[in-house]
Amino acid sequence: MVQANGLATRALILLAMMAGPCGAAERQFSCKGQLIRGANPDVQPKPIDMNVTLGERSKLSLKTGEGAVLAPRTISDNKIQLKFATKEFVGEYFHYTGDLFLIYPSGQLSRFNCSRT
């Protein structure tokens, strides 16, 4: 009986976590990170700041620290991951951890950690 109650409690917590990312109309995030795999290993990467807005129906906009605004197209969006693309990179955002990865055709990889603003 105790095992059944524990299992039911864990299932409810999991359901509550999975329902979270789908409910908000528009969410804004501040993301900080850096290039973690660059073309030249001798060059020390500098920090990158980015603001991300997730709107309804997978609408997404990115504003870089330099002020450039990008409107990527959404490839897929589910409870775990949002995948999108621009001409410069493919992005993968993980709803539960707040991790954002930008993968460039050159093989470079940027990693960001995002938090709600």
N, C-alpha and C positions, 0 to 999 in steps of 0.2 A: 504494500500500500504506500509506504514512504517513497519507494522508487517511482511509482506511478505519479505521485504528487510532484516529485522533483522533475520528472520528465515533462509533465504538463506545464510546470512553471517555466522551464527552459524553452519550451515551444512557444509560449506566450511572449517571452522576452524576444525571441527570434522574430516572431511576427511583427512585434512593435518596431523592431529595428528595421525590418524590411519595408514597412509602410512609410517610414520617415522621409526618404528622398522623393517620394512621388507627390507629397501633399502641398508643397509650397508653390505659389504662383510665380514669383520671381525671387531669385536668391543671388546675392552679391558676395563675392569672395575676394579676399586679398591673398595673393600667392607670392611666396618668396622662394627662391631657389637659385640654382646655377647649372651651368653646363657640366655634366659629370663625365662625359666621354667626348673629348674633342679630337680634332685632327692632329694637333701638335701637343704631345704630352709634356713638353717643357714649359708651355705657357700656362700660368696659373689662371683658372677661370674666375671671372668677377661675378658678384651676386646680381641676380635679375629680379626685378619686381614686376608684377602683373596684376591687373584687376580683371576678374571674370564675372560675367553676369549670365546666369542661367534663367531663361524665361520659360513661359509655357510652350508646350509642344516642341521641346528640344531646341528652342531658339537660344543661340549662344553668341556672345560677343566678348572679345578679348581686347584689353587696352594695355599696351606695353608701358614700361617705365618712361620710354621716350615720347609717349603720347600717340603712337600709332594705334589705330583701331582696326581690328580684324573681325570679320563676320564669317567664321568657318561653316562649312556644311556638315551636318550631323550624319555620321555613318550608321551608328546604332546608339540606342539609349535604353538601358534596362535598370533594374534595381541595384545592380552592383557597379556597372561601368557605363560611362558616356564616352563614345569614340567619335572623333571629328577630324576634319582635314582642311588644310589650306594649301596654297601652292607651295609654301615653304616647308611644311611639316605635317605629320599626323599626330594628333593628341589623344591621350587616354586619361580620363579623370575617373578616379575611384571614389564613389559616394561615401563609403563608410570610413575610409582612412584619410580622405582629403588630399591624397597624392595625385599629382598631375605630371604626366610624362609627355614630353614633346620629342618626337623621333624624326630626324631630318634625313633626306635621301642620301646625304653624304656619309651617314653612319653616326653622326653626332647625336647625343642624347642629353636632354635637359630634364632635371627633376625638380619639382616644386612641391611645397606643402601649402595647402590652401586652408584658410579659416574664414568663417562668415564675418562680414563687416556690418 
